[in-house]
Amino acid sequence: MIDNKIWSPCDKPKLGDTLKWCEPIWAKPNKPRGKRDQIGEQEITAILLNRTDFLELKVVCVEKILGDDAPITVKVDDVIKRKKTSLEKGNCNKLMDDR
């Protein structure tokens, strides 16, 4: 459904935009204050619902792209919050209209 659409880099997402980005999947810490290891990567596609200090997004699609044993950390229809900088790190793209 969304895979064969045209995606464009997105610097300033607007409400209602469909966004796609990659983010790491982290292991549980092995020490109380230890740094967590990255065990995989997931690609998230979501619709922007609200834009304040954090972006509030509704997940449309999640795909694991790295890490066979890594569990996916979000599910379809979850409402998640991310900092704008987190999306920028994951190479955020916006779904272009078919107009």
mmCIF file as gemmi writes it, N, C-alpha and C atoms, coordinates in Angstrom:
data_model
loop_
_atom_site.group_PDB
_atom_site.id
_atom_site.type_symbol
_atom_site.label_atom_id
_atom_site.label_alt_id
_atom_site.label_comp_id
_atom_site.label_asym_id
_atom_site.label_entity_id
_atom_site.label_seq_id
_atom_site.pdbx_PDB_ins_code
_atom_site.Cartn_x
_atom_site.Cartn_y
_atom_site.Cartn_z
_atom_site.occupancy
_atom_site.B_iso_or_equiv
_atom_site.pdbx_formal_charge
_atom_site.auth_seq_id
_atom_site.auth_asym_id
_atom_site.pdbx_PDB_model_num
ATOM 1 N N . MET Axp A 1 ? 0.829 -1.19 0 1 0 ? 1 A 1
ATOM 2 C CA . MET Axp A 1 ? 0 0 0 1 0 ? 1 A 1
ATOM 3 C C . MET Axp A 1 ? 0.873 1.252 0 1 0 ? 1 A 1
ATOM 4 N N . ILE Axp A 2 ? 1.818 1.363 0.939 1 0 ? 2 A 1
ATOM 5 C CA . ILE Axp A 2 ? 2.627 2.565 1.058 1 0 ? 2 A 1
ATOM 6 C C . ILE Axp A 2 ? 3.993 2.367 0.397 1 0 ? 2 A 1
ATOM 7 N N . ASP Axp A 3 ? 4.415 1.117 0.196 1 0 ? 3 A 1
ATOM 8 C CA . ASP Axp A 3 ? 5.765 0.823 -0.283 1 0 ? 3 A 1
ATOM 9 C C . ASP Axp A 3 ? 6.077 1.426 -1.645 1 0 ? 3 A 1
ATOM 10 N N . ASN Axp A 4 ? 5.126 1.427 -2.58 1 0 ? 4 A 1
ATOM 11 C CA . ASN Axp A 4 ? 5.416 1.891 -3.936 1 0 ? 4 A 1
ATOM 12 C C . ASN Axp A 4 ? 5.087 3.367 -4.152 1 0 ? 4 A 1
ATOM 13 N N . LYS Axp A 5 ? 4.953 4.122 -3.103 1 0 ? 5 A 1
ATOM 14 C CA . LYS Axp A 5 ? 4.672 5.556 -3.196 1 0 ? 5 A 1
ATOM 15 C C . LYS Axp A 5 ? 5.973 6.345 -3.269 1 0 ? 5 A 1
ATOM 16 N N . ILE Axp A 6 ? 5.855 7.626 -3.552 1 0 ? 6 A 1
ATOM 17 C CA . ILE Axp A 6 ? 7.022 8.504 -3.662 1 0 ? 6 A 1
ATOM 18 C C . ILE Axp A 6 ? 7.259 9.194 -2.317 1 0 ? 6 A 1
ATOM 19 N N . TRP Axp A 7 ? 8.5 9.069 -1.812 1 0 ? 7 A 1
ATOM 20 C CA . TRP Axp A 7 ? 8.888 9.668 -0.544 1 0 ? 7 A 1
ATOM 21 C C . TRP Axp A 7 ? 9.889 10.788 -0.802 1 0 ? 7 A 1
ATOM 22 N N . SER Axp A 8 ? 9.795 11.842 -0.003 1 0 ? 8 A 1
ATOM 23 C CA . SER Axp A 8 ? 10.681 12.986 -0.15 1 0 ? 8 A 1
ATOM 24 C C . SER Axp A 8 ? 11.242 13.355 1.229 1 0 ? 8 A 1
ATOM 25 N N . PRO Axp A 9 ? 12.51 13.779 1.328 1 0 ? 9 A 1
ATOM 26 C CA . PRO Axp A 9 ? 13.049 14.201 2.623 1 0 ? 9 A 1
ATOM 27 C C . PRO Axp A 9 ? 12.176 15.295 3.254 1 0 ? 9 A 1
ATOM 28 N N . CYS Axp A 10 ? 12.013 15.216 4.564 1 0 ? 10 A 1
ATOM 29 C CA . CYS Axp A 10 ? 11.102 16.131 5.248 1 0 ? 10 A 1
ATOM 30 C C . CYS Axp A 10 ? 11.82 16.843 6.389 1 0 ? 10 A 1
ATOM 31 N N . ASP Axp A 11 ? 11.935 18.171 6.281 1 0 ? 11 A 1
ATOM 32 C CA . ASP Axp A 11 ? 12.541 18.979 7.337 1 0 ? 11 A 1
ATOM 33 C C . ASP Axp A 11 ? 11.506 19.52 8.31 1 0 ? 11 A 1
ATOM 34 N N . LYS Axp A 12 ? 10.358 19.909 7.786 1 0 ? 12 A 1
ATOM 35 C CA . LYS Axp A 12 ? 9.329 20.529 8.615 1 0 ? 12 A 1
ATOM 36 C C . LYS Axp A 12 ? 7.996 19.812 8.406 1 0 ? 12 A 1
ATOM 37 N N . PRO Axp A 13 ? 7.731 18.743 9.171 1 0 ? 13 A 1
ATOM 38 C CA . PRO Axp A 13 ? 6.471 18.018 9.004 1 0 ? 13 A 1
ATOM 39 C C . PRO Axp A 13 ? 5.275 18.851 9.455 1 0 ? 13 A 1
ATOM 40 N N . LYS Axp A 14 ? 4.16 18.655 8.764 1 0 ? 14 A 1
ATOM 41 C CA . LYS Axp A 14 ? 2.906 19.342 9.077 1 0 ? 14 A 1
ATOM 42 C C . LYS Axp A 14 ? 1.911 18.315 9.601 1 0 ? 14 A 1
ATOM 43 N N . LEU Axp A 15 ? 0.898 18.796 10.31 1 0 ? 15 A 1
ATOM 44 C CA . LEU Axp A 15 ? -0.148 17.911 10.815 1 0 ? 15 A 1
ATOM 45 C C . LEU Axp A 15 ? -0.78 17.142 9.659 1 0 ? 15 A 1
ATOM 46 N N . GLY Axp A 16 ? -0.978 15.854 9.855 1 0 ? 16 A 1
ATOM 47 C CA . GLY Axp A 16 ? -1.591 15.016 8.833 1 0 ? 16 A 1
ATOM 48 C C . GLY Axp A 16 ? -0.603 14.383 7.874 1 0 ? 16 A 1
ATOM 49 N N . ASP Axp A 17 ? 0.67 14.79 7.914 1 0 ? 17 A 1
ATOM 50 C CA . ASP Axp A 17 ? 1.681 14.201 7.033 1 0 ? 17 A 1
ATOM 51 C C . ASP Axp A 17 ? 1.946 12.744 7.422 1 0 ? 17 A 1
ATOM 52 N N . THR Axp A 18 ? 2.181 11.911 6.422 1 0 ? 18 A 1
ATOM 53 C CA . THR Axp A 18 ? 2.619 10.547 6.653 1 0 ? 18 A 1
ATOM 54 C C . THR Axp A 18 ? 4.141 10.542 6.552 1 0 ? 18 A 1
ATOM 55 N N . LEU Axp A 19 ? 4.785 10.137 7.637 1 0 ? 19 A 1
ATOM 56 C CA . LEU Axp A 19 ? 6.237 10.189 7.739 1 0 ? 19 A 1
ATOM 57 C C . LEU Axp A 19 ? 6.806 8.779 7.875 1 0 ? 19 A 1
ATOM 58 N N . LYS Axp A 20 ? 8.046 8.619 7.399 1 0 ? 20 A 1
ATOM 59 C CA . LYS Axp A 20 ? 8.741 7.338 7.508 1 0 ? 20 A 1
ATOM 60 C C . LYS Axp A 20 ? 10.169 7.618 7.958 1 0 ? 20 A 1
ATOM 61 N N . TRP Axp A 21 ? 10.664 6.861 8.948 1 0 ? 21 A 1
ATOM 62 C CA . TRP Axp A 21 ? 12.03 7.019 9.429 1 0 ? 21 A 1
ATOM 63 C C . TRP Axp A 21 ? 12.492 5.702 10.045 1 0 ? 21 A 1
ATOM 64 N N . CYS Axp A 22 ? 13.805 5.61 10.26 1 0 ? 22 A 1
ATOM 65 C CA . CYS Axp A 22 ? 14.407 4.437 10.9 1 0 ? 22 A 1
ATOM 66 C C . CYS Axp A 22 ? 14.861 4.826 12.3 1 0 ? 22 A 1
ATOM 67 N N . GLU Axp A 23 ? 14.731 3.878 13.224 1 0 ? 23 A 1
ATOM 68 C CA . GLU Axp A 23 ? 15.235 4.117 14.569 1 0 ? 23 A 1
ATOM 69 C C . GLU Axp A 23 ? 15.781 2.824 15.144 1 0 ? 23 A 1
ATOM 70 N N . PRO Axp A 24 ? 16.736 2.928 16.08 1 0 ? 24 A 1
ATOM 71 C CA . PRO Axp A 24 ? 17.37 1.735 16.645 1 0 ? 24 A 1
ATOM 72 C C . PRO Axp A 24 ? 16.433 0.969 17.572 1 0 ? 24 A 1
ATOM 73 N N . ILE Axp A 25 ? 16.687 -0.318 17.688 1 0 ? 25 A 1
ATOM 74 C CA . ILE Axp A 25 ? 16.049 -1.162 18.698 1 0 ? 25 A 1
ATOM 75 C C . ILE Axp A 25 ? 17.138 -1.436 19.73 1 0 ? 25 A 1
ATOM 76 N N . TRP Axp A 26 ? 16.846 -1.103 20.987 1 0 ? 26 A 1
ATOM 77 C CA . TRP Axp A 26 ? 17.852 -1.215 22.046 1 0 ? 26 A 1
ATOM 78 C C . TRP Axp A 26 ? 17.607 -2.442 22.897 1 0 ? 26 A 1
ATOM 79 N N . ALA Axp A 27 ? 18.705 -3.077 23.346 1 0 ? 27 A 1
ATOM 80 C CA . ALA Axp A 27 ? 18.623 -4.184 24.295 1 0 ? 27 A 1
ATOM 81 C C . ALA Axp A 27 ? 18.384 -3.616 25.683 1 0 ? 27 A 1
ATOM 82 N N . LYS Axp A 28 ? 17.903 -4.466 26.582 1 0 ? 28 A 1
ATOM 83 C CA . LYS Axp A 28 ? 17.772 -4.036 27.971 1 0 ? 28 A 1
ATOM 84 C C . LYS Axp A 28 ? 19.172 -3.854 28.546 1 0 ? 28 A 1
ATOM 85 N N . PRO Axp A 29 ? 19.352 -2.89 29.44 1 0 ? 29 A 1
ATOM 86 C CA . PRO Axp A 29 ? 20.695 -2.681 30.008 1 0 ? 29 A 1
ATOM 87 C C . PRO Axp A 29 ? 21.148 -3.906 30.803 1 0 ? 29 A 1
ATOM 88 N N . ASN Axp A 30 ? 22.426 -4.224 30.69 1 0 ? 30 A 1
ATOM 89 C CA . ASN Axp A 30 ? 22.934 -5.38 31.424 1 0 ? 30 A 1
ATOM 90 C C . ASN Axp A 30 ? 23.494 -4.982 32.794 1 0 ? 30 A 1
ATOM 91 N N . LYS Axp A 31 ? 23.567 -3.697 33.082 1 0 ? 31 A 1
ATOM 92 C CA . LYS Axp A 31 ? 23.972 -3.173 34.395 1 0 ? 31 A 1
ATOM 93 C C . LYS Axp A 31 ? 22.966 -2.096 34.78 1 0 ? 31 A 1
ATOM 94 N N . PRO Axp A 32 ? 22.848 -1.799 36.082 1 0 ? 32 A 1
ATOM 95 C CA . PRO Axp A 32 ? 21.884 -0.772 36.49 1 0 ? 32 A 1
ATOM 96 C C . PRO Axp A 32 ? 22.077 0.579 35.788 1 0 ? 32 A 1
ATOM 97 N N . ARG Axp A 33 ? 23.326 0.975 35.564 1 0 ? 33 A 1
ATOM 98 C CA . ARG Axp A 33 ? 23.574 2.245 34.901 1 0 ? 33 A 1
ATOM 99 C C . ARG Axp A 33 ? 24.351 2.049 33.599 1 0 ? 33 A 1
ATOM 100 N N . GLY Axp A 34 ? 24.3 0.848 33.075 1 0 ? 34 A 1
ATOM 101 C CA . GLY Axp A 34 ? 25.063 0.548 31.871 1 0 ? 34 A 1
ATOM 102 C C . GLY Axp A 34 ? 24.423 1.089 30.608 1 0 ? 34 A 1
ATOM 103 N N . LYS Axp A 35 ? 25.248 1.281 29.606 1 0 ? 35 A 1
ATOM 104 C CA . LYS Axp A 35 ? 24.75 1.747 28.318 1 0 ? 35 A 1
ATOM 105 C C . LYS Axp A 35 ? 24.103 0.573 27.581 1 0 ? 35 A 1
ATOM 106 N N . ARG Axp A 36 ? 22.984 0.836 26.968 1 0 ? 36 A 1
ATOM 107 C CA . ARG Axp A 36 ? 22.29 -0.221 26.237 1 0 ? 36 A 1
ATOM 108 C C . ARG Axp A 36 ? 22.926 -0.42 24.874 1 0 ? 36 A 1
ATOM 109 N N . ASP Axp A 37 ? 22.907 -1.654 24.404 1 0 ? 37 A 1
ATOM 110 C CA . ASP Axp A 37 ? 23.45 -1.981 23.091 1 0 ? 37 A 1
ATOM 111 C C . ASP Axp A 37 ? 22.344 -1.933 22.045 1 0 ? 37 A 1
ATOM 112 N N . GLN Axp A 38 ? 22.699 -1.475 20.859 1 0 ? 38 A 1
ATOM 113 C CA . GLN Axp A 38 ? 21.753 -1.5 19.75 1 0 ? 38 A 1
ATOM 114 C C . GLN Axp A 38 ? 21.74 -2.922 19.183 1 0 ? 38 A 1
ATOM 115 N N . ILE Axp A 39 ? 20.549 -3.543 19.165 1 0 ? 39 A 1
ATOM 116 C CA . ILE Axp A 39 ? 20.449 -4.919 18.692 1 0 ? 39 A 1
ATOM 117 C C . ILE Axp A 39 ? 19.685 -5.033 17.383 1 0 ? 39 A 1
ATOM 118 N N . GLY Axp A 40 ? 19.224 -3.924 16.856 1 0 ? 40 A 1
ATOM 119 C CA . GLY Axp A 40 ? 18.492 -3.959 15.602 1 0 ? 40 A 1
ATOM 120 C C . GLY Axp A 40 ? 18.068 -2.572 15.174 1 0 ? 40 A 1
ATOM 121 N N . GLU Axp A 41 ? 17.27 -2.538 14.104 1 0 ? 41 A 1
ATOM 122 C CA . GLU Axp A 41 ? 16.754 -1.275 13.587 1 0 ? 41 A 1
ATOM 123 C C . GLU Axp A 41 ? 15.371 -1.522 13.003 1 0 ? 41 A 1
ATOM 124 N N . GLN Axp A 42 ? 14.488 -0.568 13.203 1 0 ? 42 A 1
ATOM 125 C CA . GLN Axp A 42 ? 13.13 -0.685 12.673 1 0 ? 42 A 1
ATOM 126 C C . GLN Axp A 42 ? 12.782 0.559 11.878 1 0 ? 42 A 1
ATOM 127 N N . GLU Axp A 43 ? 11.959 0.342 10.844 1 0 ? 43 A 1
ATOM 128 C CA . GLU Axp A 43 ? 11.465 1.451 10.031 1 0 ? 43 A 1
ATOM 129 C C . GLU Axp A 43 ? 10.01 1.67 10.409 1 0 ? 43 A 1
ATOM 130 N N . ILE Axp A 44 ? 9.691 2.898 10.799 1 0 ? 44 A 1
ATOM 131 C CA . ILE Axp A 44 ? 8.343 3.239 11.247 1 0 ? 44 A 1
ATOM 132 C C . ILE Axp A 44 ? 7.705 4.188 10.244 1 0 ? 44 A 1
ATOM 133 N N . THR Axp A 45 ? 6.463 3.906 9.903 1 0 ? 45 A 1
ATOM 134 C CA . THR Axp A 45 ? 5.645 4.799 9.084 1 0 ? 45 A 1
ATOM 135 C C . THR Axp A 45 ? 4.477 5.234 9.964 1 0 ? 45 A 1
ATOM 136 N N . ALA Axp A 46 ? 4.268 6.553 10.082 1 0 ? 46 A 1
ATOM 137 C CA . ALA Axp A 46 ? 3.242 7.064 10.988 1 0 ? 46 A 1
ATOM 138 C C . ALA Axp A 46 ? 2.669 8.377 10.471 1 0 ? 46 A 1
ATOM 139 N N . ILE Axp A 47 ? 1.484 8.709 10.977 1 0 ? 47 A 1
ATOM 140 C CA . ILE Axp A 47 ? 0.799 9.953 10.626 1 0 ? 47 A 1
ATOM 141 C C . ILE Axp A 47 ? 0.97 10.931 11.782 1 0 ? 47 A 1
ATOM 142 N N . LEU Axp A 48 ? 1.354 12.161 11.461 1 0 ? 48 A 1
ATOM 143 C CA . LEU Axp A 48 ? 1.567 13.188 12.48 1 0 ? 48 A 1
ATOM 144 C C . LEU Axp A 48 ? 0.223 13.71 12.977 1 0 ? 48 A 1
ATOM 145 N N . LEU Axp A 49 ? -0.031 13.523 14.287 1 0 ? 49 A 1
ATOM 146 C CA . LEU Axp A 49 ? -1.3 13.941 14.892 1 0 ? 49 A 1
ATOM 147 C C . LEU Axp A 49 ? -1.208 15.282 15.597 1 0 ? 49 A 1
ATOM 148 N N . ASN Axp A 50 ? -0.075 15.521 16.271 1 0 ? 50 A 1
ATOM 149 C CA . ASN Axp A 50 ? 0.066 16.721 17.077 1 0 ? 50 A 1
ATOM 150 C C . ASN Axp A 50 ? 1.524 17.15 17.07 1 0 ? 50 A 1
ATOM 151 N N . ARG Axp A 51 ? 1.725 18.447 17.102 1 0 ? 51 A 1
ATOM 152 C CA . ARG Axp A 51 ? 3.092 18.974 17.044 1 0 ? 51 A 1
ATOM 153 C C . ARG Axp A 51 ? 3.272 20.004 18.148 1 0 ? 51 A 1
ATOM 154 N N . THR Axp A 52 ? 3.953 19.595 19.223 1 0 ? 52 A 1
ATOM 155 C CA . THR Axp A 52 ? 4.294 20.509 20.317 1 0 ? 52 A 1
ATOM 156 C C . THR Axp A 52 ? 5.807 20.39 20.516 1 0 ? 52 A 1
ATOM 157 N N . ASP Axp A 53 ? 6.257 20.295 21.778 1 0 ? 53 A 1
ATOM 158 C CA . ASP Axp A 53 ? 7.677 20.033 22.008 1 0 ? 53 A 1
ATOM 159 C C . ASP Axp A 53 ? 8.048 18.661 21.458 1 0 ? 53 A 1
ATOM 160 N N . PHE Axp A 54 ? 7.097 17.743 21.537 1 0 ? 54 A 1
ATOM 161 C CA . PHE Axp A 54 ? 7.25 16.412 20.979 1 0 ? 54 A 1
ATOM 162 C C . PHE Axp A 54 ? 6.266 16.24 19.829 1 0 ? 54 A 1
ATOM 163 N N . LEU Axp A 55 ? 6.619 15.394 18.877 1 0 ? 55 A 1
ATOM 164 C CA . LEU Axp A 55 ? 5.701 15.056 17.792 1 0 ? 55 A 1
ATOM 165 C C . LEU Axp A 55 ? 4.893 13.845 18.233 1 0 ? 55 A 1
ATOM 166 N N . GLU Axp A 56 ? 3.582 13.918 18.117 1 0 ? 56 A 1
ATOM 167 C CA . GLU Axp A 56 ? 2.718 12.79 18.456 1 0 ? 56 A 1
ATOM 168 C C . GLU Axp A 56 ? 2.28 12.146 17.15 1 0 ? 56 A 1
ATOM 169 N N . LEU Axp A 57 ? 2.521 10.836 17.029 1 0 ? 57 A 1
ATOM 170 C CA . LEU Axp A 57 ? 2.299 10.14 15.766 1 0 ? 57 A 1
ATOM 171 C C . LEU Axp A 57 ? 1.503 8.863 15.976 1 0 ? 57 A 1
ATOM 172 N N . LYS Axp A 58 ? 0.674 8.52 14.992 1 0 ? 58 A 1
ATOM 173 C CA . LYS Axp A 58 ? -0.055 7.252 15.01 1 0 ? 58 A 1
ATOM 174 C C . LYS Axp A 58 ? 0.623 6.309 14.026 1 0 ? 58 A 1
ATOM 175 N N . VAL Axp A 59 ? 1.073 5.166 14.518 1 0 ? 59 A 1
ATOM 176 C CA . VAL Axp A 59 ? 1.833 4.209 13.719 1 0 ? 59 A 1
ATOM 177 C C . VAL Axp A 59 ? 0.913 3.517 12.707 1 0 ? 59 A 1
ATOM 178 N N . VAL Axp A 60 ? 1.348 3.535 11.444 1 0 ? 60 A 1
ATOM 179 C CA . VAL Axp A 60 ? 0.615 2.899 10.352 1 0 ? 60 A 1
ATOM 180 C C . VAL Axp A 60 ? 1.273 1.565 9.973 1 0 ? 60 A 1
ATOM 181 N N . CYS Axp A 61 ? 2.616 1.538 10.038 1 0 ? 61 A 1
ATOM 182 C CA . CYS Axp A 61 ? 3.362 0.358 9.617 1 0 ? 61 A 1
ATOM 183 C C . CYS Axp A 61 ? 4.703 0.329 10.359 1 0 ? 61 A 1
ATOM 184 N N . VAL Axp A 62 ? 5.133 -0.867 10.76 1 0 ? 62 A 1
ATOM 185 C CA . VAL Axp A 62 ? 6.443 -1.051 11.382 1 0 ? 62 A 1
ATOM 186 C C . VAL Axp A 62 ? 7.103 -2.247 10.704 1 0 ? 62 A 1
ATOM 187 N N . GLU Axp A 63 ? 8.379 -2.065 10.343 1 0 ? 63 A 1
ATOM 188 C CA . GLU Axp A 63 ? 9.111 -3.148 9.693 1 0 ? 63 A 1
ATOM 189 C C . GLU Axp A 63 ? 10.503 -3.238 10.306 1 0 ? 63 A 1
ATOM 190 N N . LYS Axp A 64 ? 10.878 -4.437 10.73 1 0 ? 64 A 1
ATOM 191 C CA . LYS Axp A 64 ? 12.224 -4.651 11.263 1 0 ? 64 A 1
ATOM 192 C C . LYS Axp A 64 ? 13.171 -4.793 10.083 1 0 ? 64 A 1
ATOM 193 N N . ILE Axp A 65 ? 14.237 -3.978 10.056 1 0 ? 65 A 1
ATOM 194 C CA . ILE Axp A 65 ? 15.163 -4.037 8.925 1 0 ? 65 A 1
ATOM 195 C C . ILE Axp A 65 ? 16.526 -4.591 9.325 1 0 ? 65 A 1
ATOM 196 N N . LEU Axp A 66 ? 16.828 -4.646 10.619 1 0 ? 66 A 1
ATOM 197 C CA . LEU Axp A 66 ? 18.064 -5.252 11.123 1 0 ? 66 A 1
ATOM 198 C C . LEU Axp A 66 ? 17.785 -5.945 12.443 1 0 ? 66 A 1
ATOM 199 N N . GLY Axp A 67 ? 18.481 -7.043 12.706 1 0 ? 67 A 1
ATOM 200 C CA . GLY Axp A 67 ? 18.378 -7.719 13.997 1 0 ? 67 A 1
ATOM 201 C C . GLY Axp A 67 ? 17.327 -8.799 14.006 1 0 ? 67 A 1
ATOM 202 N N . ASP Axp A 68 ? 17.754 -10.017 13.769 1 0 ? 68 A 1
ATOM 203 C CA . ASP Axp A 68 ? 16.812 -11.141 13.706 1 0 ? 68 A 1
ATOM 204 C C . ASP Axp A 68 ? 16.098 -11.397 15.025 1 0 ? 68 A 1
ATOM 205 N N . ASP Axp A 69 ? 16.825 -11.308 16.14 1 0 ? 69 A 1
ATOM 206 C CA . ASP Axp A 69 ? 16.244 -11.613 17.444 1 0 ? 69 A 1
ATOM 207 C C . ASP Axp A 69 ? 15.635 -10.396 18.13 1 0 ? 69 A 1
ATOM 208 N N . ALA Axp A 70 ? 15.806 -9.237 17.557 1 0 ? 70 A 1
ATOM 209 C CA . ALA Axp A 70 ? 15.335 -8.004 18.19 1 0 ? 70 A 1
ATOM 210 C C . ALA Axp A 70 ? 13.813 -7.901 18.1 1 0 ? 70 A 1
ATOM 211 N N . PRO Axp A 71 ? 13.139 -7.67 19.219 1 0 ? 71 A 1
ATOM 212 C CA . PRO Axp A 71 ? 11.685 -7.48 19.178 1 0 ? 71 A 1
ATOM 213 C C . PRO Axp A 71 ? 11.335 -6.08 18.691 1 0 ? 71 A 1
ATOM 214 N N . ILE Axp A 72 ? 10.288 -5.984 17.899 1 0 ? 72 A 1
ATOM 215 C CA . ILE Axp A 72 ? 9.805 -4.668 17.451 1 0 ? 72 A 1
ATOM 216 C C . ILE Axp A 72 ? 9.193 -3.973 18.659 1 0 ? 72 A 1
ATOM 217 N N . THR Axp A 73 ? 9.534 -2.708 18.853 1 0 ? 73 A 1
ATOM 218 C CA . THR Axp A 73 ? 9.148 -2.018 20.084 1 0 ? 73 A 1
ATOM 219 C C . THR Axp A 73 ? 7.823 -1.257 19.992 1 0 ? 73 A 1
ATOM 220 N N . VAL Axp A 74 ? 7.264 -1.082 18.801 1 0 ? 74 A 1
ATOM 221 C CA . VAL Axp A 74 ? 5.962 -0.428 18.649 1 0 ? 74 A 1
ATOM 222 C C . VAL Axp A 74 ? 5.072 -1.296 17.776 1 0 ? 74 A 1
ATOM 223 N N . LYS Axp A 75 ? 3.77 -1.07 17.876 1 0 ? 75 A 1
ATOM 224 C CA . LYS Axp A 75 ? 2.804 -1.839 17.091 1 0 ? 75 A 1
ATOM 225 C C . LYS Axp A 75 ? 1.956 -0.894 16.24 1 0 ? 75 A 1
ATOM 226 N N . VAL Axp A 76 ? 1.352 -1.43 15.209 1 0 ? 76 A 1
ATOM 227 C CA . VAL Axp A 76 ? 0.437 -0.659 14.371 1 0 ? 76 A 1
ATOM 228 C C . VAL Axp A 76 ? -0.694 -0.13 15.25 1 0 ? 76 A 1
ATOM 229 N N . ASP Axp A 77 ? -1.105 1.097 15.018 1 0 ? 77 A 1
ATOM 230 C CA . ASP Axp A 77 ? -2.15 1.83 15.738 1 0 ? 77 A 1
ATOM 231 C C . ASP Axp A 77 ? -1.69 2.375 17.095 1 0 ? 77 A 1
ATOM 232 N N . ASP Axp A 78 ? -0.431 2.142 17.499 1 0 ? 78 A 1
ATOM 233 C CA . ASP Axp A 78 ? 0.097 2.782 18.708 1 0 ? 78 A 1
ATOM 234 C C . ASP Axp A 78 ? 0.232 4.279 18.45 1 0 ? 78 A 1
ATOM 235 N N . VAL Axp A 79 ? 0.013 5.075 19.468 1 0 ? 79 A 1
ATOM 236 C CA . VAL Axp A 79 ? 0.293 6.509 19.403 1 0 ? 79 A 1
ATOM 237 C C . VAL Axp A 79 ? 1.604 6.717 20.15 1 0 ? 79 A 1
ATOM 238 N N . ILE Axp A 80 ? 2.602 7.238 19.441 1 0 ? 80 A 1
ATOM 239 C CA . ILE Axp A 80 ? 3.938 7.396 20.004 1 0 ? 80 A 1
ATOM 240 C C . ILE Axp A 80 ? 4.338 8.866 20 1 0 ? 80 A 1
ATOM 241 N N . LYS Axp A 81 ? 5.293 9.201 20.846 1 0 ? 81 A 1
ATOM 242 C CA . LYS Axp A 81 ? 5.838 10.564 20.883 1 0 ? 81 A 1
ATOM 243 C C . LYS Axp A 81 ? 7.32 10.48 20.59 1 0 ? 81 A 1
ATOM 244 N N . ARG Axp A 82 ? 7.794 11.376 19.75 1 0 ? 82 A 1
ATOM 245 C CA . ARG Axp A 82 ? 9.212 11.443 19.41 1 0 ? 82 A 1
ATOM 246 C C . ARG Axp A 82 ? 9.633 12.906 19.339 1 0 ? 82 A 1
ATOM 247 N N . LYS Axp A 83 ? 10.884 13.156 19.686 1 0 ? 83 A 1
ATOM 248 C CA . LYS Axp A 83 ? 11.449 14.486 19.476 1 0 ? 83 A 1
ATOM 249 C C . LYS Axp A 83 ? 11.695 14.654 17.986 1 0 ? 83 A 1
ATOM 250 N N . LYS Axp A 84 ? 11.617 15.876 17.518 1 0 ? 84 A 1
ATOM 251 C CA . LYS Axp A 84 ? 11.884 16.142 16.108 1 0 ? 84 A 1
ATOM 252 C C . LYS Axp A 84 ? 13.296 15.713 15.743 1 0 ? 84 A 1
ATOM 253 N N . THR Axp A 85 ? 14.253 15.876 16.656 1 0 ? 85 A 1
ATOM 254 C CA . THR Axp A 85 ? 15.632 15.485 16.374 1 0 ? 85 A 1
ATOM 255 C C . THR Axp A 85 ? 15.771 13.971 16.207 1 0 ? 85 A 1
ATOM 256 N N . SER Axp A 86 ? 14.933 13.202 16.883 1 0 ? 86 A 1
ATOM 257 C CA . SER Axp A 86 ? 14.979 11.744 16.73 1 0 ? 86 A 1
ATOM 258 C C . SER Axp A 86 ? 14.594 11.342 15.317 1 0 ? 86 A 1
ATOM 259 N N . LEU Axp A 87 ? 13.605 12.008 14.74 1 0 ? 87 A 1
ATOM 260 C CA . LEU Axp A 87 ? 13.203 11.714 13.371 1 0 ? 87 A 1
ATOM 261 C C . LEU Axp A 87 ? 14.285 12.142 12.398 1 0 ? 87 A 1
ATOM 262 N N . GLU Axp A 88 ? 14.931 13.27 12.666 1 0 ? 88 A 1
ATOM 263 C CA . GLU Axp A 88 ? 16.002 13.741 11.782 1 0 ? 88 A 1
ATOM 264 C C . GLU Axp A 88 ? 17.17 12.758 11.752 1 0 ? 88 A 1
ATOM 265 N N . LYS Axp A 89 ? 17.489 12.155 12.898 1 0 ? 89 A 1
ATOM 266 C CA . LYS Axp A 89 ? 18.569 11.164 12.951 1 0 ? 89 A 1
ATOM 267 C C . LYS Axp A 89 ? 18.229 9.943 12.113 1 0 ? 89 A 1
ATOM 268 N N . GLY Axp A 90 ? 16.944 9.626 12.008 1 0 ? 90 A 1
ATOM 269 C CA . GLY Axp A 90 ? 16.502 8.445 11.278 1 0 ? 90 A 1
ATOM 270 C C . GLY Axp A 90 ? 16.198 8.709 9.826 1 0 ? 90 A 1
ATOM 271 N N . ASN Axp A 91 ? 16.661 9.844 9.289 1 0 ? 91 A 1
ATOM 272 C CA . ASN Axp A 91 ? 16.459 10.172 7.878 1 0 ? 91 A 1
ATOM 273 C C . ASN Axp A 91 ? 14.968 10.221 7.543 1 0 ? 91 A 1
ATOM 274 N N . CYS Axp A 92 ? 14.256 11.143 8.151 1 0 ? 92 A 1
ATOM 275 C CA . CYS Axp A 92 ? 12.805 11.269 8.011 1 0 ? 92 A 1
ATOM 276 C C . CYS Axp A 92 ? 12.407 11.632 6.575 1 0 ? 92 A 1
ATOM 277 N N . ASN Axp A 93 ? 11.407 10.914 6.064 1 0 ? 93 A 1
ATOM 278 C CA . ASN Axp A 93 ? 10.854 11.172 4.74 1 0 ? 93 A 1
ATOM 279 C C . ASN Axp A 93 ? 9.352 11.343 4.845 1 0 ? 93 A 1
ATOM 280 N N . LYS Axp A 94 ? 8.8 12.122 3.916 1 0 ? 94 A 1
ATOM 281 C CA . LYS Axp A 94 ? 7.374 12.41 3.884 1 0 ? 94 A 1
ATOM 282 C C . LYS Axp A 94 ? 6.765 11.802 2.636 1 0 ? 94 A 1
ATOM 283 N N . LEU Axp A 95 ? 5.567 11.213 2.774 1 0 ? 95 A 1
ATOM 284 C CA . LEU Axp A 95 ? 4.846 10.654 1.641 1 0 ? 95 A 1
ATOM 285 C C . LEU Axp A 95 ? 4.305 11.799 0.8 1 0 ? 95 A 1
ATOM 286 N N . MET Axp A 96 ? 4.62 11.805 -0.485 1 0 ? 96 A 1
ATOM 287 C CA . MET Axp A 96 ? 4.16 12.848 -1.39 1 0 ? 96 A 1
ATOM 288 C C . MET Axp A 96 ? 2.749 12.542 -1.865 1 0 ? 96 A 1
ATOM 289 N N . ASP Axp A 97 ? 1.951 13.59 -2.089 1 0 ? 97 A 1
ATOM 290 C CA . ASP Axp A 97 ? 0.584 13.443 -2.598 1 0 ? 97 A 1
ATOM 291 C C . ASP Axp A 97 ? 0.604 12.946 -4.029 1 0 ? 97 A 1
ATOM 292 N N . ASP Axp A 98 ? -0.46 12.257 -4.439 1 0 ? 98 A 1
ATOM 293 C CA . ASP Axp A 98 ? -0.596 11.76 -5.809 1 0 ? 98 A 1
ATOM 294 C C . ASP Axp A 98 ? -1.288 12.756 -6.72 1 0 ? 98 A 1
ATOM 295 N N . ARG Axp A 99 ? -1.359 13.987 -6.305 1 0 ? 99 A 1
ATOM 296 C CA . ARG Axp A 99 ? -2.108 14.99 -7.079 1 0 ? 99 A 1
ATOM 297 C C . ARG Axp A 99 ? -1.437 15.35 -8.368 1 0 ? 99 A 1
